[in-house]
Amino acid sequence: MIQSMMVFLFLLAAIEAPVFAYGDPGTGLLLWQLAGAALLGVMFRLRRITGWVSRFTRRDDINS
């Protein structure tokens, strides 16, 4: 599996062809927006996970 992937990547790099692509001026802003939303999502998820872990690791002596 890994060998076939390496061969594929080698062939992909060895056989180059001209690429005709168009990058819209708004594409950069869209990528920044995507990165910011992903970062905020990760921060929110980490906050939820740390809250969940702290709830289970907290020492509450209710029966004392």
Wavefront OBJ file of the C-alpha trace (Angstrom):
o trace
v 0.000 0.000 0.000
v 2.714 2.450 0.985
v 4.876 1.447 -1.967
v 2.040 2.028 -4.424
v 1.397 5.424 -2.850
v 5.078 6.323 -3.158
v 5.092 5.269 -6.820
v 1.977 7.339 -7.433
v 3.521 10.409 -5.784
v 6.746 9.952 -7.732
v 4.853 9.676 -11.027
v 2.740 12.663 -10.101
v 5.870 14.737 -9.507
v 7.754 13.356 -12.530
v 5.005 13.905 -15.090
v 4.311 17.587 -14.983
v 1.962 19.413 -17.251
v 0.957 23.062 -17.433
v -1.975 23.938 -15.220
v -4.481 26.515 -16.306
v -6.316 27.682 -13.228
v -7.951 30.902 -12.181
v -7.832 32.225 -8.660
v -10.601 34.678 -7.945
v -9.559 37.736 -5.879
v -12.041 36.714 -3.159
v -10.475 33.269 -2.790
v -7.852 34.463 -0.313
v -10.474 36.036 1.924
v -12.554 32.875 1.752
v -9.550 30.809 2.843
v -8.895 33.180 5.779
v -12.545 32.912 6.776
v -12.377 29.121 6.601
v -9.219 29.051 8.728
v -10.744 31.405 11.322
v -13.955 29.377 11.556
v -11.959 26.155 11.933
v -9.832 27.705 14.683
v -12.898 28.937 16.572
v -14.531 25.535 16.208
v -11.468 23.776 17.608
v -11.259 26.241 20.506
v -14.951 25.705 21.331
v -14.582 21.922 21.184
v -11.484 21.968 23.420
v -13.315 24.131 25.953
v -16.194 21.651 26.010
v -13.845 18.673 26.386
v -11.854 20.282 29.206
v -15.107 21.141 31.008
v -16.307 17.573 30.641
v -13.015 16.172 31.951
v -12.888 18.604 34.872
v -16.423 17.630 35.897
v -15.400 13.985 36.180
v -12.092 14.647 37.892
v -13.399 17.168 40.430
v -13.419 15.959 44.015
v -16.791 16.650 45.543
v -17.182 15.204 49.011
v -20.975 15.174 49.179
v -21.177 12.441 51.841
v -18.763 14.142 54.266
l 1 2 3 4 5 6 7 8 9 10 11 12 13 14 15 16 17 18 19 20 21 22 23 24 25 26 27 28 29 30 31 32 33 34 35 36 37 38 39 40 41 42 43 44 45 46 47 48 49 50 51 52 53 54 55 56 57 58 59 60 61 62 63 64
